[in-house]
Amino acid sequence: MPNHFMKTKPVFPLLMSMSIPMMFSMLIQSLYNIIDSIYVAQLGQTALTAVSIAFPLQNLVISVAVGIGVGITSTISIYLGSGEQEKANKAATLGIACTCIHCILFLLLGLIVTKPFLNLFTTNSEILGDACDYTYIVLCFSFGTLIQVTMEKIFQAVGAMKTTMFLLATGCIINIILDPIFIFGWFQIPALGVKGAAIATVIAQICTAILYLIVYRKKNFAITIHPKYLKMDLTIVKSIYSVGIPSSLMMILPSILVSVLNSILKQFSDLYINVLGIYFKLQTFIYMPANGIVQGMRPIIGYNYGAKDYHRMKSTIRYSLLSAGIIMLLGTLLSMIIPREIFMLFQSDPSLLSAGSTALRIISLGFLISTIGIIFSGTFEAIGKGKESLIISLLRQFILTIPLSLILSRIPSIGVNGVWISFPIGELCASIVAYFLLKKQENGVL
């Protein structure tokens, strides 16, 4: 039976073997943007601004790719767990077909939307020109990202986490090598500036996608992708998108949240906008390992849900809660004890350090309780319940945080701290709702 280790290997060692490579994979993925920014910054502030305003459209590609990929992972894992190998093969094949359609849609989006969208954010012709050059390339050639992420999620569905980690690392190394070559014009290649950063990125992504396809063909894989499975199956497509669309929306939410909160904080001072910006950089180091746990647990939960082994599924959820909880507890303790030292990694201005320390201490009150929302949201994704997962994420990052920030920040005795207080309150409410939603699911699966 394919993936029998999902059913037989002890749960905790299995969870760690699946999660730890995913933590490294997520770190590697985050390096793409960091590397581009480091090199582009050497071209000047104008170039860096151009890449920054291009990011929302670039992030849209990644959000759609990862979101739909999560839907594919969930669908394949459930079918494998229930012993329906042919349906699992069909889910993978139709997932690739859907991705090819997305490639065409993003090509059209890049050609039609790029310039009108970027015009909304700058009137500087130099910035607009660089931003357009960068965005046209990353959108019109986004097929590399889309195919790469789809293959990554198919590999994750069968538990090939180490392979995923090595292939992503290879793509990142290619990007590191090509960036300075194309940006600054090394080895007789013309210096292309911002355009060169985009070219290096898409080449690295296309290379990674090709490597996935090569490894798939060479390896005795648990899933078969073949044209004979291309016959439309609305049940499978619906299963992929019912999880994929909410997952994509969840990835877009933080960008919307930051934009709205910045408009609230601006009424107090630009200082607090900087505090929020630094916080979101810092929280990546806390939430990234926890999200690695979620990515590692999804195939295990999906497989055992399909196999109706609810006892093993519950064990996986408990170990995931414990593992993520330890990470969040550590983050809370560090934020409470040395917030000033943490903020000094990014800024040394005394007023910002003071404001940032207060903000981090307040927000960190929600870290530990957010474990429930994060793990249960991932659990719903794993069993194909995208709507419930989206409800939890909306409560965590949108529905409660924004109105609470507006209301609390207007109370004179609370002021700007009302924005920070809204974070732990939102996490608490979302976790309570998440608990009852999962409690209700499948008559006592929890």
N, C-alpha and C positions, 0 to 999 in steps of 0.2 A: 504493500500500500504506500503511495507517495506520502511523504511527510509524516510517516508513522511516529517520528520522534516528537511531534507536536502532542501526541497522545500518550507517549510512554516515558519520555525523559522527565526526571523530577522537575517540578514547576519552577522553583527559584533558580537553579542553575540554567534552566532553559531560558527564563526571562532575562537573566544577566547576559547570556550568550547572544541573545537577540538585541538587547537594548544598548549595551556598551558600544558595539560597532556603529549603531545608529547615532549615538551621541557624537562620535568622531565624524560621521558622515555629515551631520548637521553643521558641525564646526567648519568642516571643509567647504560646504556650500556657502556659508556666510563669508568665507574668505574671498569669493569672487568679487563682491561689491567692495570689500575693504581694499583689495589689491588694486582694482581700477581706481578707487579714490586716492590711494597713496601716490600712484604714478601720475594721475591727471592733475593732482594738486600742485605738482612741480611745473605745470604749464601756466599756473596763475589762477587767481580767484574767479576770473570769467569762465574758464574751462570747467572748474569745479562746480560752479553754479549751473552750468549747462547740463552736466551729468545729474546734478541733484534734481532739477526740474523734470528731467526725463524719467526719473525713478518711478513715479506712479504708474506709467504705462508699462515699464519693464516689470514692475511688481505684479501688474495684472496678469501678465503671461505666466509668471511663476505661480501665482495664486490659482489660476485655472488648471495649470499642469499638475500641481500637487493635490489640489482638491479632487479632481477627476481621478487622479492616481490612487488616492485613498479609497474612492468608491470601487475601483478595480480590485484593489487589495482585499477589501471587505468581501466582495462578491466571490472572488476566487477562493478565499479561505473558507467561507461557509460551504461552498460546493465541494471542496476537497474533504472537509470534515464530514459531510453527509455521504461521502463516497460517490458523488456524481462527477466523475472525471471528465466526461464529455462536455458537461455544462461548464466546468472550470476551464477547459480548453476554449470553449466558445466565448466565455467571458473575457479571456485574455485576447483572443483574436478580435472580437468586437471592440474591445478597449483600444487596441491599436488602430482599428478603422475609425473610431470616433476621434482619436488623436490626429489622424491625417486630415479629417474635416476641420479640426481646430487650427491646424497649420495653415490651411487656405483662408480661414476666417481672419486670423491674425495678420496674414499677408495683406488682405484687403483693408483691415483696420489700420495697419501701418501706412499704407498709401493714402488713405482717405482722411484719417483723424489726426495724424501726427502734428502737422503744422497748425491747424485751428486750435488744437488742445494746448500746445506749447505757447501759442500767442496769448493765452489767458494769463500767463505767469511772468512774461517779460516784454518790455518794449525795446530792449537793447538788441540791435540787429546782430551783433557779434555773438552774444549768448544764444539768441534764437537760431542762428546758423549752425553753431556747434551742437546745440541740443537736437536740432532736426537731423543733422548728420548721424549723430549717435542713435537716435530713436528709430529712424528709418531702417538702420542696419539690424538692431536688436529685435525689432518687431517683424520685419519682412523675412528675416532669417531665423525666426524663433522656432522653426521645426526641430532644430538641434535640441533646444531645451525641452520642448514638448515630448519628443520621442525618448530622450534620455530619461526624463522623470517617469514616463509611463513604463519603460523597461525596468527602471529602479523599483517601482512599486510592484511590478509582476515578480521580480526577484525576491522582494520582501515577503510577498504572499506565500512563497514556498520556503521561507526561512533562510535565504541566501544572503545574510546580512554582511558577512565578511567580504564577499565578492563585491557587493554594493560599495562598501567602504573603500576598497582598493581602486575600483574603477573611478569613483568620484575624486579620490586623491590624485589619480593620474590626470584627470581633466583639469584639476586645479593647478598641477605642476605645469601642464601645457600652457595654461593661461599666464602663469608667472613668467615663463620663458618668453612667450610671444608679446606680452604687453610692452616692455621697453623697446623691443625690436620694431614694432609697428608705430608706437607713439613717438619715439625719438629718432627713428630712422637708422637702425644699426644694420651692418652687413650689406651695405649698398641699397637697402630698401628705403624709399622716400619717407621722410618724417610725416606722419599722417595726423598727429595730435589726437584730439578727442575721437575722431573717426577711427584711428588706429586702435584705441582701447576697445571700441565696439567690435571691430574686426577680430581682434585677439580673443575676445570673449566668445563670439559665436563659433569661431574655429574650434576652440577648446570644447564647447558644448557639443558640436557636431562630432568631433573626435570621440568624445565620451559615448555618444549615442551609438556610433559605429562599433566601439569596443564592446558595448552591451550586446549588440547583435552577433558579433563574432563569438563572444563567450557563450551566448545562448546556443549557437550552432555547434560549438565544439563540445559543450557539456551535456551529460545525460540529465536533461532537465525534467522536472516533475510536471511541467505544463507544455502542451504542444500548441504552437501558434501556426495555423495553416489556413489557406484560402477555403478549404472545404468546410470550415466552421463559420464562414462569413454570412451565412443565411441569417436574415434579420430575426431576432428574438426580442420582442418588446419587453418581456419580463426581465431579461438580463440587462438590457439597456436602461430600463427604468431603475433596476437595482443599483446600477453604477451611478446614475445621475441623482438618485434620491439621497445618496450619501455625498456624491461629488460636488453638487451645487452648494449645499450648506457648508461643506468644508472649504470651498473656495471663498464663500462669503465671510467665513470666520477669519481667513487670512487677510482679508481686506479691512476688517473691522478696526484693528489697531491704528491704521493710517487715518481713518475717519475720526476715531477717538482723539488722536493727537491734534488734529486740525481744529476740532471743536473746543478742546480744552485750552489750546493756545489762544483762541479768541477770548476765552474767559480770563485767562491769566494776564493777557495784554492789558486789561483794565487796571491791574495792580502795578505791574512793571515787567519789562522785557527780561529782567533777572529771573523771574519764575518760569518764563518760557525756556530759558537755558537750563534751569533745574530739571524741568520735565524732559527735555531732550537728553540730558545726561542720564537721568533715571532710566529711560527706555534703553539706553546703551548698556547700563549696568544690569538691568533685570534680565537681559539676554543670557548672561552668565549663570543666572539662577534657573530660569525657565527652560533653557536649552537642554540641560541634562534631564529635567522632568519630562520634556517632550520626547527625549530619546527613549525614556521608559514607555511612553504612550506608543511610539512607533514600534517598539519591540513587542509590546503586549498585544497589539491589534491582530496580527496573524494567529497568535495562540488562542485568543478569545474567540475569534471568528471561526477557526477550525473546530474548536471544542463545542461551540454553539451549534455548528452544523452537525456535529456528531452527537448532539444532545447529552454531552458529558458536562452537566451543569456543576457538578462538584469540582471538577478540575477548572472550570471557568471561574467559579467563585474563588478558588485558591489563587488563580492568576491575578484576579482583581485585588485580593488582599495583599499579596506580595508587591503588587504595583503601588498600592496605596502606601505601604510601609517604605518602599524604596524611595518614592517621590517625596514622601513626608520627611524622611531623613535629610534629603537635599534641601527642602524648604525650611526645615528647622535650622540647618546650618546657615542658610541665607538670612534668616531672621536674626540669629545670634550675632552674626557679623554686622548686620545693619544697625542693630541696637548698640553694640559695643564700640565699633570703630567707623561710624558713618562718615566722619570728617576725613579720615584717612582714605576711605574708599573714594570719596568725591575728589580728593587731591590727585587721583590718577588722571583726571580729566581737566582739572581747573584749580588754580591756586588763589583766585580772588577771594579775600576774606569774607565779603558779604555773601558771595555765592556759596562758599563753604558752610556758612552759618545757616542760610536758607535751605541748602541741600541736605544738611544733616537732619534738620527738623522734618523735612519732607520724607526722607528715607526711613526715619524711625516710625513715622505714622503709617506710611504705605506698607512697611514690612509687617505690620500687625496682621495683614491679610495673607501673607505668604503661606503659612502652614495650613490655614483653612482652605486656601485655593486648591490644595492637593485633591480634595474631593471633587471639585468642579472639573479639574483637568482630567483626572483618571476616569470619572464617570462619563464625561463628554467623549473621551476616546473609546470607552466601552460601547457606547451607543453607535459610534461610527463603525466599530468592528462587527456589530451584529446587524448592520444595515439600517439603522434607525437615525438617519441624518437629521430629521426634524427635531427630535429630542436633543440631539447634540447642539444644534443651532440655538435652541431655546436657552440652554445653559450658557453658551458663549455670549449670546446677546445680553443676558442678565449680568454676566461678568464684566463686559466691556462696553456696554452701550445703554441699555434700557434704564439701568439704575445709576450708573456712574455719572452720566451727563446731567440729568435733572437734579441729582443730589449735589453736584458741584455748583450748579446755578443757584440752588436754594441756600445751601450752607455758606457759600462764599459771600452772600449778601447779608449774613448775620454779623453785625459789627464786632462782636466779641470773638468770632471765629475767623472771619476774613479769608485770606488765601488758603489757610489750613483746611478750609471746607473742601477744597478740591482734593487734597491729599486724603482726608477722612473718607471721601466717597469711595476710594479704592477698597479698603477692607470691608466696608459695609456691603458693597456690591459683591465681593467674594463670599461673604457670609450668606447672603440671601441666595446667591446662585448655588452654593453648596447644599443648602437646605432643600431647594427645589430639585437639584440633581439627585439627592438621596431618595426623595419620595418618588421621582420618576423611575429610577432604577428598581426601587422596591416594588413598584407596581408591575414592572416588566416581567413577563413570563411567570407570573404567579410564584414568586419566591425564588427566582434565580439568584438574587442577592443573598 
